[in-house]
């Protein structure tokens, strides 16, 4: 994979669409298309390719943050460049707007009829000029869900919540988390990728109890390196149940040596992606590309 250029709406006759997508990651081998594997990108692009006449997909979809196998998304963001249909009358009964695009509300309905039930297109719109789903993003927000009930996880929550067999102390979890906030080299909490940086600014890492036996971790950063969120959660859970002292996660951070404590994927959900105001989208994308150069953030 290589860095994609930012293509403003209208360049080369193409129009950029923003799609907001939700999915249950249980039965997917992650976001990115892979040969002979079921992936979110694969089924989404297949559905887009089966759209009726109106606009032709010109490029692969670009995602705000690639997710690992088993990770869910409440509101993932992607963009896709399409070539508007030259002759509106050829689109038949599909409503065409002034830009030669099909009615996106109707298209969303059609895509969702084609897509499997574990993927939904929540919204579709023409993107503002300069919008890049990946590089224009300012912040990604994740949630990790844990049950410390003595019986495990309620059956209806087993696909999105981790069963933890020991009681968790939320105050201790938050105390340990505070020491990890800020700009650090998270090599100890990332799966290394050749040529990729592990320096990140962790902006939020907090825990709260939302029910008698349910605990949520809420994690935010401008970007995450591969497996970073699950590695942080895995280490902190050992502190929360008393098996490690409160300073241990920071000692691991300072060591820059990767530990094996990685929380399972199914408890993790991408909640939302933040973007700047429309007039700042292009500048944000350019700034991000300049900072990362040829380096990639590869999801959570």
N, C-alpha and C positions, 0 to 999 in steps of 0.2 A: 504494500500500500504506500502511496505517496501523498504528499500534501496536495489538497485540491485548491485550485485558484478560486478566489471569490469572484463569482460571476454576477454582476448587478442585474436586476430585473431588466429584461429587454435586450441585453447584449447578444449579438449574433442571432437575433430573432428568437431567443429563448426567454421564457418566463419562469421565474423561480417560485415554487410553491412551498409553503410551510405546512407540514402535517404534524399534529399532536397525536401521539399513539400511546395506548396502554396495552400491556401484555402480562400474562401469567407465564413466568419463565420456566416452570416445572419441566415441561416436555421439550424444551429447546436446548440446543447445544450452543447457547449464547446468542449474541446479536449477529456477529459477522457471518456472511455467507461462506459455507464450506462445502466442498464436494461430498456428496452422499450423506450429508448431515442436515437435520431439520433445524433451521435457524430463523430468527425473527426477520432479519433482512431478506432472507430467501423467500419466505412466504409473503412478505409485504411487496417485494418487487414483482413476484409472480402475479399478485392481485392487481397491481398497477398496470402490468403488461396486458392484462385481460380487459382493460377498460374499453368501453365502446368508443366510436370515433368522436373526436372533439379536440384532443391534444395528444401528441406523441411524446412518451418519455424519452428524453435525450441522453440522460446519464443515470448512473446508479444513485440511489439515495445516500445522503450524507447524514450521519447521526451525531447528536450532541455529545453523547457519551456511550461508548460500547459497554455492554454488560456481559458478565460471564454466564456460563451455563447455569441455569437454575435461578438466576436473579430476575426479579420482577420489575415492572415499571408502572407507576400510576399515570405519569405524564412525561413520556419521552418526546423529544423534538427531533424531527428530521427535515431536510429540504431535498427537493427534487426539481431538476430543470426540465421543462417540457417545451415542445415546439407547438405553438398554437396552430390549429387547423386553418389552412389558408382560405378555404371556401366554407363559410358558415352553413350554407344550405346543404352541404354534403353530410352534415352531422345529423340529418334527419330529425327525429323527435327530441334529440337532446338540446336543451336550451343553451344558447351561446351568448356570452356577454360581449361587451364592446371590444374586449381584447382578443376575441376569438377563442376564449376558453369555455369549456362546458360549465354548467351550473355546478359549483363545487359542493353545495349541499346535497344535490342529487348524486354527484359522484361519490361523496362519502357514503351515502346509503348503498350505492352499488358495490363499492369496495368492501363494505362490511358484510354484504351478502356473499361475496366471494371468499373472504378471509375465514379461517377457522375460528371457532369461538374463543380461543385463548389469545387473540389479537383483535384490537378494535382501533379504528381511526376515530378519534374524538372530535377533531376539528381539521379543516382544510381551508387555506386562504392564500391569496397572492402575497408573497413576502415583500416587505419594504425593500427599497434599494439598499444594497450593501449587506443584506442579511446572509449570514452563514451559520447554520445550525450549530456547528462545532466551534468555530473560531470567534464568533460574536458573543458567545456565552460568557457571562461574568461569574456565574456560580452554579454548582451542582449541589442538590440536597438529597441525602439518602436517609432512610429509616431502617433500623434493624430491630426486629421484634423477638422477644424471648419470653418464655413461660417458665417460672420456677415453681409451678404447682407440683406437689408431691406425686401426682398421677401422670405428669407429662403435659401434653398439649390436647386441648379439646379436639375431637376428630375433625370438625369443620375448619379448624385453623392449622392443621398439620402441614399444609402446603406453603404457608407464609410465616410460620412462627417456630423458633427453635425450642425444643424441650431441654431445660437445664435442670439437672437432678438435685441441685443444691440451692438453698435460699440465697438471694442476692441482696446486698446492702447498697441501695442507691446513693446514699451519701458518700460512701467509700468510692463507688464508681465515679462519681463526679469529681471527687478530690484527685483521684489518679488521672482523670482525663484532662484537668486543667493544665497540668504540667506538659501536655503534649501540644497545646495550642500554639499557633504562630508559625513562622517560617523555619523549617528544619529540613535536614536530609533524612527522609523516611526510608532509607535503604533497608533498615531492619524490618520494616513493615510492608515492603513491596516485593513482588516477584520481578526480578531484574529482567529488563529487555535490552538487548544489545543496542548501544548508542542512545538509550533513553535516560533522561535525568530522573532522579528520585527526590529532587528538592521540590517541596510543595508548601503552600501556606494553608494550614488547617485553621479554619475560621470559626468553626463551631463543633463541639463534641460534648453533648450533654445527655444525661439519662433521666428518665422520669417513670414513675410507676403509674400506669393508667388503669389498673384494676388490682384486685387482691393479689393475683399471681402473674400479672403481665407487666413487663418492663420494656420500654422503648429507648433505643439509642438514636439520637438525631445528629447527623454528621453533615457538615457543609465545608466546601472549599472551592476555589476557582477551578481546580482540576484535581484528579486523583491518579496516582500511578496504579499499576495492575495489582489487584487484590488488596489494596491498601485499607479499605474500609473493613473488610472481613478480618484482616490481620490485626487491626487495632481492636476490634470488638473481641476477637478471640483472646487476646492478651488481657484485656480489661475484665473479662468475665472471670478469669482466674483470680483477679484481685477482689472482685465483688463477692465471690463465694469464700474468701478467706485463705485460699491456697497460696497466694502471693502477697507480698507486702505492697503498700500503696505506692512506694517509690520505684517498684520494679519496672513498670512500663517505660518510665523515663530512662532508666539505666539501659534497657534494651535499645531505646532510641539512640542513646549516646554511643552504644557499642557498634552500631551500623552492621550488626551481624543478624541475618534473618533467622527468626525463631519459627518453630513449626506450628504455633498456636494460631490456626486460621479457622474462623467460624464458618459453618456450612453456608452454602449459597442461598438456600431457600428462605432464610430469615431476612434477607436483604431486599429492599425495594427502593428504586429510584423514584423520588417523590415529585421533583420539579426541577426545571432549569430556569435560571434568571438571565435576562437580557437587558441591555441599556435602552434608553429612548431611541426611537427610530433614527433620529439624526446622528446618533453616535455609533450605529451598528458597524458601518464600514471601517471607522477608525479603530474600534475595538478589535475587529477581525485582523486588521493590519498589525496592530500592536501585539496581539497574541501570536501571530505567525512570526513576527520578528523576534520575540522573546524565545519561542520554542525552536525556531529555525527548523531543522530537520528532525527534531525530537517529537515523540508522540506521547500523549497520555492515553492509556489503553484501558480505560474503564475502571471499575471498582473491584 
